[in-house]
Amino acid sequence: MSHSFNKLWIHAIWATKLRESLIHPEIEKTIHQFLYDEFKDLGCPVKIINGMPDHVHCLFLLNPQKSIAEVIKTVKGVSSHIVNQSNLMSGKFAWQTGYAAFSVSESQLEKIYFYIKNQKEHHLHKNFIDEYEGFLKKYGFDNNNEE
């Protein structure tokens, strides 16, 4: 085969440092835009970004020249730097060290898109810890070593 073809959709989730509620409604869209812009700069088109005051969900297409770890580390680092430089809040903004990333098949894109889009409604019934542990269990991870 003379050409390489890659189409890897990733559903990534990460929290604010210490899972603090730092993403207030009045700055949420701005923070999501910073994330979106950095994904775009890395050649990773974004389908949707949404979340809650203590975490975000991103559905993006992985640039085949980059690793998931590289993309997420860069997006988190650049976005937290921009948030702090923009003085959007009185305290310091930071993301937690870890993240979760799951591959999404083309047939499940719409389902994951609407799951992310409806985060506010979803979290009326389930908190972030339960949601995160549910994802880990669903994908076969043992989360007993959580920080």
ABEGO torsion letter per residue (X at the ends): XABBBBBBBBBBBBBBBGGBBABBAAAAAAAAAAAAAAAAAAGBBBABBBEBAABBBBBBBBBAABBAAAAAAAAAAAAAAAAAAAGABABBBBBBABBBBBBBBAAAAAAAAAAAAAAAAAAAABBAAAAAAAAAAAAGBBAAABX
